[in-house]
Amino acid sequence: MTFSKIFKGVFESDKSAGILLMLSTLIALTIANSALHPAYLEFWNTKILGLSVEHWVNDGLMAIFFFLIGLELEREVYSGKLSNFRDALLPMVAAFGGVAIPAIIHFTLNRGAQTQAGLGIPMATDIAFALGVLAILGSRIPASLKLFLTTLAVIDDLIAIIVIAVFYTSNLSLLYLAGSLIVFGILICLNRIWRIMNLTLYLVGGVIMWFLMLKSGVHATVAGLLLAFAIPYTSRSKDIPSPSQRLEHLLHKPVVFCILPIFALANTGVIIGTDAMQDLMTDNSLGIIAGLVLGKPIGVTMFCLFAVLLGLTKLPSDLQWKHIFGSGLLAGIGFTMSIFITNLAFSDQAEMINSSKFAILVASLCSGVLGYIWLMFAGRPVLHTDANS
């Protein structure tokens, strides 16, 4: 299966995936605000092999999600939009802008406060939801916009993973971390030096690396990303997919149709009390909402504009600045990654986690609706345009 066919299949499934995520969120919200709430909490806190069900979801299943992101990133680096630096520069710059401005907005509002730890929350973009909106828009948007937003979101998630590894790590054990990195080094050797293609060896090594990473204090999901770059990839043959391509194709549907909905069920059970609106007025919630709804489109558009004006890159021929701004609006759908970072930023503060998740849901809904409306009316493809117009 060629790259174009893989991308087409992945993109076409994102519409259904976004709808399923939305349904999972509504179910979790309904249960959390009903008489079933105690049973809901009890289920996710049930211990299995020393870890709660919620812990297994957030550290185990989500490691597979990050593994898939890594596989997608690896494919883009070798044979996709990231293989040509000049072509990759525009979404790369957009991703950095979409990370920096929201973080600055949150930090400005929460500097010196306990909630300052939440500055990573508005950095993230939810790939499934953002691409789901584009899938609904269909042919009403340029084809290049789909690739632009996909690349932006993948790089955005990579930055988020680095932020998690560096800033949301506690009780670091250098011994376990060293062990995990040694396993990673062995897997790299299996791939790069000995050219071994047996996936079983890599997957077993990945499980060991995940366990050691979990014990190290660095979030275990980082192991998923590292494992992806140890899996053999080759773009030499278009007819015979590499192990990395096979895994990406195999994992996409289970991740978007199973793992992400389970994550939503486990993490979006927000209690909406009588003081919910008041909670949205706190500095932390305002930082999250302003960061996602305003910071994302401003950061994406502004950084892209600077890069084009400086002559570092240019817009694809079928895109205009209105399309870039629209993609920035959709990048404000934080959801999965934002909720994930919330759990790490406020791990021992249940009320803060609840109010932050509510702000994320509100911001993601606003960004999705605004992005859809904007691109619905302003996003139609153009055949000829000045790249700098």
N, C-alpha and C positions, 0 to 999 in steps of 0.2 A: 504493500500500500504506500503510495507516494505521500509526500508532505501535504500537498494540496488536498488530497482526499481525506487525510487524517484531520487537517484543520477544518475542513468543511463538516465532517461528522461531529467533531468536538463542538463547533460553533452552533450547529443546528440543534444539539441536545441542550444547550444552555438555556433556551427559552423554557423548556419543561423543568430543568433543574431550578431555575429561579422561582417558578411557580410552586414547586415542591418545597423549597426553602421557606417561602412565604407561608404556606400551609402549616409547616412544622412550627414556625414561629407563632402563628395564631393559636395552634393547639397548646403549645407551652404556656402562652399568655393566659389562655382560658382556664387551663388546669391550675396554674399558679394563683389565680384569683377566684378560685372556687373552693368548695369544701374538700376537694381532693388534694389540696396543697400539702398537708402533712404527709400523705402517702407518696406524693411526688418527691418531696425532699428525702423521705426514707429510702425510696428506691435508688436515687442517685448517690446516696451516702452508704449504700450497702457495700460491705467489704468483700473483695474477691482477691485472693492471694496477697493480702496485705494492703491493697489499694482500693479506694472507693470506685464505684462504677463511673462516676463523673471523672475521677482521676484517670481511669483507663481510657475514657473518651478523649480527654484533653491532652494526655501525654502519649497515649498509644495510637488510637485511630487518627489523631491529628498529625502524628509523625508520618503516617501514610499519605495524608494530604500534602504535607511539605515535601515528601518524597516525589509526588507527582509534579509539584511545582518545580522541583529541581530537574526532573526529566524534561519538562517543557522548556526550562531555561537552557539546559544542555543542548536540546535540539535547535533552539533559536541561535545559540552561539555557533554551532557547527554548520547549520544549513538554512537558517531562517533570517529574520530581520536583524539579528545581532551579529551575523557573520560579516557584514559590511559595516565598518565602523561609522562611516559617514551617514549611511541610512539608519543605523541604530542610534545615532547621537540624538536625534529629535525626541523619540520616546524616552531615552535615557535622561535627557535634560528635563523633560516633562515630569518624569517620575521624581527626580530630585526636588523640583519645584513644588510638586504635590505633597512631598514629605516635609520640606523645610518650612513653608509658610504656615501650614496648620500647626506644626510643633511650636513655632514662634508665637502664634496667636494664643495657644493654650498656656505656654510658659509666661507670656506677658500678663495674663489674667491670674495666674496661680503661683507666680514667683515667690519663693520663700515659704509657701504654705505646704501643709501635708499633702495636698492634692497635686503638688508639682510633679509627683511621680507619674501622673496620668498624661504627661505631654506626648507619650508615644501612641496614645489611643487614636487621635484623629489623623495619624500618619497613613493608616492602612487603606487599601482598596479591596473590596470584595469582588473577585473575578467572576464568580458565577452570576451574581445579581447584575453587575454592570454589563456583562456580555448578554445576559438574559434580556435586558432592556433593548440592546442593539438588535438582538434577534427578533424581537417584537416589531421593531421599526423596519426590518427587512431591507428592501431595495430603496427605501426612502432616504438612505444614507450612503455615502461613498464606500466602496469596498476597502479603500486604504484606511478608513477610520476604524474598521474592525481590527485590522492588524496593528494599528497605532495603539488603540486602547488595550489590546491583548498584551502587547509588549510592555506598555506602561505599567499595567497591573502586575505582570510577572516580576518586573524589576522592582516595583513598589513593594511586593511581598518579600523579595530578597532583602531589601533594605530593612523591612520590618523584622525579618529573622535575625539579621545582624544586630539590630537594636535589642531584640530579646536576649541574644547571647551575651551582649556586652553590658547592658544596663539592668536587665531583670534576672540576674543570676545571684543567688544567695548561698551562703555556706559552701563555698567552692572547695572541692576535694581535688587537689592536683594529681593525686595518685590515680583516681578513677578517670579523670580527664585525660591523663597521659595514656592510660590503657585504651580508652576509646580512640584516641588519635593514632595509637600504634596499630589498632585493628584497621582503621581507615587507611593508614599507610600500606598495610599488607594488601588490602583490596586494590589500591592504586597500582601496586606492583603486579598483582594478578592480571590487571587490565593492560597497563602500559608496557610492562617488561616481558611478562610471560604469555601475553595475548590469550589468556584463558577465557572462553566464552560460556562456561557452565554457570547458569544463573543461580543454581542452588548454592554454590559456594558464596556468591555475593550476598544472597538473601540471608543465609545463616550468619555470615559475618556482620550483616546489617543489624540483625537481632541482638547479637553480642554487643555491637557498638552502641545500640540504643540503650541497653541495660546499663552499660558502664557510664554513658552520658547521663542517664537518669540518676545514678548514684553520685555523679560528680557535682551536682548542683546546677550545672548548665542545663537549660530546658531540653528535655529529651527529644523534642521535635527537630532540634538542630541536626541530630543524627540522620534524620530522614533526608534533609537537603544534602548532607555530605555523601550519603550513600548513593544518591542519584548521580553524582559526578564520578563515582567509582565504577558505575555500570558501563560496559563497552558500548560505544556509539561509533557508527561509521555512516557517512553519507555517500560512499562510493557507488553503492548499488541502489537504484531506485526501485527495483523489483523485489529485492530480499531485504526486509527491514532488519535493523540491528537489534540486539537484546534490549537496548534502551527504548527504541521505537516500539517494540512489541509490548514492553511493560507499560509504556505510556498509553498505548491503545487499549490494553487490557484493564488498566486501573481507572481510566477516566470515568466511565459510567458508574462503577461501584463507589467511587469517591463522591461524585456529584449527586448521585441518586440514593446513596446510603449513608456514607460517613458524614457529609455536611448536614443532611437533615437530622441525623442523630445528634450532632453537635448542637444544632439549633434547639432541639428538644431538651437537651441537657443544660443549655446556657441562656435561653431567652425567657425563662419562667420569671419574668419581672413582676413584682407585686406593685400594682398601680393603686396607691392609696389616695386618701383625700388631699394629701399634701404633695401629690405628684407634680402639679404645675409649679408649686413653690420650689421643688427640687430642681426644676429646669432653670431656675433663676440663680442657682449657685454659680460661683466662679468656675468650678470644675465642669459643670454641665454646659455652661455658656461657652467655655473653651472648646469642648467637644463639638457642640453644634456649630459654632462659628468656624472652627477649624475645618470641619467636613463640608459644610454648605458653602462657605465663603472662601476659606483658605485654599481648598483644592482647586477650584476653577481659576482663582487668581494666581496661585503658584504655578499651575500647569501652563496657563496662557502667558504669563509674564516671563517665565524662564525660556519658553519656546521663542517668544518674540525677541528676547535678548540674543539668543543663539543665532537666529536668522539674521538679525540686524548686524551682528558681528561677522557674518559670513561663514560661520562654523558649519551650518547645515541649511537645508531649505525644506519648504513644505512639499509633500507629494503633489503632483499636478492636479489631482481631483479634490484637494482639500483647500479650504479657506480658513481664516481665523475664527469664523463662527463655528466651524466644526471642532477646532481645537478647544474652544471655550465649552462647547457642548460635552466633549469628552471629559473635560475637567469637572463639569457638574456631575457626570456619572461616576467619576473617580471618588466623589464624596460619599458614595455608598460604602461605608466602612464595614459594617456588619461582622462577618466571621472573624477577620483579623483584629478588628477593633475590640470585639467582645473578648477575644483570646487574650489580648494585651491587658484588658481591664482586669481579668482574673489574676494576672501576674502583678500588676501595679498595686492592686488593693487586696492582696490575697487574704488578709486577716480582718477585713472591714466589710462585713456583709451589706450594711446599709449603703456604703459608698459604691460597692459593686452594683447594687440594685439601681441606684440613681444614675450611675454612669451608663449602664445598659439601656435604661429608658431613654437617656439623651442620645445614645447611638441609634436606637430604633427610630426616634423622631427625626434625627439628622439624616439617616439613610433613606427614610421615606421621602423627606423633602428633596434630597438630592436626586433620587430616582424619578420623582414626579417632575421636578424642574428640568432635569436632563432630557426626559422623554418629550415634554412639551416643547422645549427649545429646539431639539433636533427634528421634531415632527414638522415644525413650521419653517425652521431656518437651515435644516441640514441636508436638503436635497443635493444630490451630486452635481458637480459642475464639470463641463467638458474641457473648457479652456479658462485658465485664470493665471494671473501673475502670481508666482510663488510667494511674493512678498506682500500681496494685497490683503 
